[in-house]
């Protein structure tokens, strides 16, 4: 015969089942809370918005980028805005309008841009458009291509509504005519920092660029690189700046890198891609930049003694590092704590 529980026993059993159910739900909630902690809680990493760029004129470029990042804006918008600053600076003869021409008197501009998802765009040897970085972004977003060059890049820019203008300023044209008297070309190491801010910005043999990397509050990386290339270069010469993997490379899971200096050597070593891959293997940004620089030096030690190449990198945590062949390279870093930091890079030769 089966004995049925009395009412008091039924209530006791019901209470026990409810207790066990509540306890199980509570344990699940605690486990979930342990996995998903609120932003800023103890033991969690806080996302840092930060931007870094090459050379002392990177400080002003960083300010423009920071105006977007500080309000929660996206890194891609930030690096485009930052790169546009030196492009419009007529005192800067190595980037954008006012850049020194090739040996035939043509100002040709190169630029590239890349985001954390691997989307990228670039223009090379483009004339008459003052902001190649913005055209590069249009190539990325509105075409199936990565790189447009020469007359094709110009045609595309005009179709996109960019204005055509003369990029050869009177000051740059005067410098070109002075160069024609001897027609002698030899890159001068760190000419951009030697003269910039001393009344004669740039240098007659300036051959530099600005590279920029940013991470936003969403944890997304982006990079930009823009230049007028080597002064007095052969017509049609293109350096590393618009070459994805050479002058610029970004991988949202690892970090980004950009380069500055003599682009031919950076192209030969797929420099920025190399830096990112070295970070993937566990190197810090500084260690990765150093190893990439040494790769160039070891391949051509005689050439390396007379040229400058430097790399600047940022990993996915916002850590920044750099290394150069020659002393004198500087890089600017901007975040919530300091918007004007300008740091000297370590180098193979010298300090």
C-alpha positions in Angstrom: 0.0 0.0 0.0 1.4 3.4 -1.0 1.4 6.0 1.8 0.4 9.5 0.7 2.2 12.5 2.4 0.2 14.5 4.8 -0.4 18.2 3.9 2.4 19.4 6.2 4.9 17.1 4.4 3.8 18.2 1.0 4.5 21.8 2.0 7.9 20.9 3.3 8.8 19.1 0.0 7.6 22.1 -2.1 9.7 24.4 -0.1 12.7 22.2 -0.6 12.2 22.1 -4.3 11.8 25.9 -4.5 15.0 26.3 -2.4 17.0 24.1 -4.7 15.7 25.9 -7.8 16.5 29.3 -6.3 20.0 28.2 -5.3 20.7 26.9 -8.7 19.6 30.1 -10.4 21.7 32.1 -7.9 24.8 30.0 -8.7 24.3 30.6 -12.4 24.0 34.3 -11.9 27.2 34.5 -9.9 29.1 32.5 -12.6 27.8 34.8 -15.3 28.7 37.9 -13.3 32.2 36.5 -12.9 32.6 36.3 -16.7 31.0 39.6 -17.6 32.3 42.3 -15.2 31.2 45.9 -15.6 33.6 48.2 -17.4 36.2 49.6 -15.1 35.7 46.9 -12.5 38.6 45.5 -10.6 40.6 43.0 -12.6 39.4 44.2 -16.0 41.3 46.0 -18.7 40.1 49.5 -19.5 40.1 50.4 -23.1 42.4 53.3 -23.9 41.8 55.7 -26.7 45.2 56.8 -28.1 46.8 58.2 -31.3 50.5 58.2 -32.3 52.2 59.6 -35.4 55.7 60.2 -36.8 57.8 63.3 -36.3 57.2 66.6 -34.5 54.5 67.7 -36.9 52.6 64.7 -35.7 51.7 66.7 -32.5 49.3 68.9 -34.5 48.0 66.0 -36.5 47.3 64.1 -33.2 45.3 67.0 -31.9 42.9 66.8 -34.8 42.6 63.0 -34.4 42.1 63.4 -30.6 39.2 65.8 -31.1 37.3 62.7 -32.5 38.7 60.0 -30.2 38.0 61.9 -27.0 34.3 62.0 -27.7 34.1 58.3 -28.4 34.6 58.7 -32.2 36.0 56.0 -34.5 39.7 55.5 -35.2 39.2 55.5 -38.9 37.7 59.0 -38.8 40.4 60.1 -36.4 43.4 59.0 -38.6 41.9 60.6 -41.7 41.3 63.9 -39.8 44.8 63.8 -38.4 46.5 63.1 -41.7 44.7 66.0 -43.3 46.5 68.5 -41.0 50.1 68.1 -42.5 48.5 67.7 -46.0 47.2 71.2 -45.7 50.3 72.7 -44.0 52.2 74.7 -46.6 55.2 74.8 -44.3 55.6 71.1 -44.5 57.4 70.3 -47.7 57.2 66.5 -47.4 53.4 66.0 -47.2 50.5 67.3 -49.3 50.1 70.7 -50.9 53.4 72.5 -50.7 55.4 69.3 -51.0 58.5 69.5 -53.1 58.1 68.2 -56.7 59.8 65.6 -58.7 62.8 66.6 -60.9 60.4 67.6 -63.7 58.5 70.0 -61.4 55.4 67.8 -60.7 54.0 67.5 -57.2 52.7 63.9 -56.9 51.1 62.6 -53.7 50.8 59.1 -52.2 48.6 57.9 -49.3 47.0 54.9 -47.7 44.4 54.1 -45.0 43.5 50.9 -43.3 41.0 49.8 -40.6 40.9 47.0 -38.0 38.9 44.7 -40.3 41.5 44.8 -43.1 39.7 47.2 -45.3 42.1 49.5 -47.0 42.5 52.0 -49.8 45.4 53.9 -51.4 46.4 56.3 -54.1 49.8 56.7 -55.7 51.5 59.4 -57.9 48.3 61.5 -57.8 48.5 65.1 -58.9 46.3 68.2 -58.3 44.4 66.9 -55.2 45.4 68.4 -51.8 44.1 65.6 -49.6 45.1 62.2 -50.9 44.3 60.5 -47.6 40.6 61.3 -48.2 40.7 60.0 -51.7 42.4 56.8 -50.4 39.4 56.3 -48.0 37.0 56.7 -50.9 38.9 54.1 -52.8 38.5 51.8 -49.8 34.8 52.5 -49.4 33.5 53.0 -52.9 35.5 50.8 -55.2 36.4 47.1 -55.3 40.1 48.1 -55.5 42.8 48.9 -53.0 45.1 51.1 -55.1 44.6 53.7 -57.8 47.5 55.5 -59.4 48.4 58.5 -61.6 45.7 59.8 -64.0 43.3 57.2 -62.9 43.5 58.3 -59.3 43.0 61.9 -60.3 40.0 60.9 -62.5 38.4 59.1 -59.6 39.0 61.9 -57.2 37.4 64.4 -59.5 34.4 62.1 -60.0 34.1 62.0 -56.2 33.9 65.8 -56.0 37.4 66.7 -55.0 38.7 70.0 -56.3 41.6 70.2 -58.7 44.2 72.7 -57.7 47.9 73.6 -58.3 49.9 71.9 -55.6 53.2 73.6 -56.5 53.5 76.6 -54.2 55.8 79.5 -54.9 58.2 78.5 -52.2 58.4 74.9 -53.4 58.9 76.1 -57.0 61.7 78.4 -55.9 63.4 75.5 -54.2 63.0 73.3 -57.3 64.7 75.9 -59.5 67.6 76.2 -57.0 67.9 72.4 -57.2 68.0 72.5 -61.0 71.2 74.5 -60.8 73.1 71.4 -59.7 70.5 68.6 -60.2 72.2 66.7 -57.4 70.1 64.3 -55.3 71.1 62.7 -52.1 68.7 62.1 -49.2 69.7 63.9 -46.0 69.1 62.0 -42.8 66.3 63.5 -40.7 66.1 66.6 -42.8 62.5 67.0 -41.8 63.4 67.5 -38.1 66.6 69.4 -38.9 64.7 72.4 -40.4 61.1 72.0 -39.3 60.2 74.8 -36.9 63.3 76.8 -37.6 61.9 79.1 -40.3 62.8 76.7 -43.1 60.4 73.8 -42.7 61.4 70.6 -44.4 64.7 70.5 -46.2 65.8 70.7 -49.8 66.4 67.0 -49.8 63.4 66.1 -47.6 62.0 62.7 -48.3 59.6 62.0 -45.6 56.0 61.4 -44.6 53.6 61.2 -41.8 52.3 57.8 -40.5 49.5 57.7 -37.9 48.0 54.9 -35.8 45.0 55.2 -33.5 42.9 53.0 -31.2 39.4 54.2 -30.1 37.3 53.6 -27.1 35.6 50.7 -28.9 39.0 48.9 -29.1 39.2 49.4 -32.9 42.5 50.2 -34.6 43.1 52.2 -37.8 46.1 53.7 -39.6 46.9 56.3 -42.2 50.0 57.3 -44.1 50.5 60.2 -46.5 53.4 61.9 -48.3 54.6 63.9 -51.3 57.5 61.5 -51.5 61.1 62.2 -52.2 61.9 65.6 -53.4 63.4 65.7 -56.9 62.5 62.0 -57.4 62.2 60.5 -60.9 58.8 61.1 -62.4 56.6 58.2 -61.5 58.5 57.1 -58.5 56.3 55.7 -55.7 57.6 54.9 -52.3 56.3 52.8 -49.5 53.5 55.1 -48.2 50.7 53.9 -50.4 51.8 50.2 -50.3 49.7 48.2 -47.9 52.1 46.0 -45.9 55.1 48.4 -46.5 54.2 51.9 -45.4 51.2 50.8 -43.4 49.5 47.7 -42.0 46.8 47.1 -39.5 45.4 43.9 -38.0 42.7 44.5 -35.5 43.5 41.3 -33.5 47.2 42.2 -33.2 48.1 45.9 -33.8 49.3 48.3 -36.5 52.5 49.7 -37.8 53.7 52.5 -40.1 57.1 53.6 -41.5 59.0 56.6 -42.3 62.3 57.3 -44.2 63.6 55.8 -47.5 60.6 53.9 -48.8 62.6 51.6 -51.2 64.1 49.8 -48.3 60.8 49.5 -46.5 59.2 48.0 -49.6 62.0 45.5 -50.0 61.3 44.1 -46.5 57.4 44.5 -46.4 58.3 46.5 -43.3 55.0 47.3 -41.6 53.6 43.9 -42.3 56.7 42.4 -40.7 56.3 44.6 -37.6 52.8 43.4 -37.1 53.7 39.7 -37.7 56.5 40.1 -35.1 53.9 41.4 -32.6 51.8 38.4 -33.5 54.7 36.2 -32.3 54.7 38.0 -29.0 57.1 40.9 -29.4 56.2 44.3 -27.9 55.8 47.2 -30.3 59.3 48.4 -29.5 60.9 45.0 -29.9 59.0 44.4 -33.2 60.2 47.7 -34.7 63.7 47.1 -33.6 63.8 43.6 -35.3 62.3 45.0 -38.5 64.9 47.8 -38.6 67.7 45.3 -38.0 66.4 43.2 -40.9 67.0 46.2 -43.2 70.4 47.0 -41.7 71.6 43.4 -41.9 70.6 43.0 -45.5 72.3 46.2 -46.7 74.7 47.3 -44.0 76.6 49.7 -46.3 73.4 51.4 -47.5 71.9 51.6 -44.0 74.8 53.8 -42.7 73.6 56.6 -45.0 69.8 56.5 -44.8 67.1 56.8 -42.3 64.2 54.3 -41.9 62.1 54.1 -38.8 59.0 52.1 -37.7 56.2 53.1 -35.3 53.8 50.5 -33.9 50.8 50.2 -31.7 49.4 46.9 -30.4 45.7 46.1 -29.7 46.1 47.3 -26.1 47.3 50.7 -27.1 50.9 50.2 -26.3 53.2 52.2 -28.5 56.8 51.7 -29.6 59.3 52.7 -32.2 62.9 52.1 -33.5 65.1 53.7 -36.2 68.3 53.2 -38.1 69.7 56.6 -37.2 69.2 58.8 -34.1 66.9 61.8 -34.5 63.6 60.1 -35.2 60.7 61.4 -33.0 57.1 60.3 -32.6 54.1 62.0 -31.0 51.7 60.3 -28.7 48.3 61.7 -27.6 45.8 60.4 -25.1 43.6 61.6 -22.2 46.6 62.1 -20.0 48.9 64.0 -22.4 48.0 65.5 -25.8 51.5 66.8 -26.6 54.0 64.0 -25.9 56.9 63.9 -28.3 59.3 61.0 -27.7 62.8 60.2 -29.0 63.1 56.9 -30.7 66.0 54.5 -30.0 68.2 53.6 -33.0 70.7 51.2 -34.3 73.4 53.9 -34.7 73.6 56.2 -31.7 71.4 56.6 -28.7 
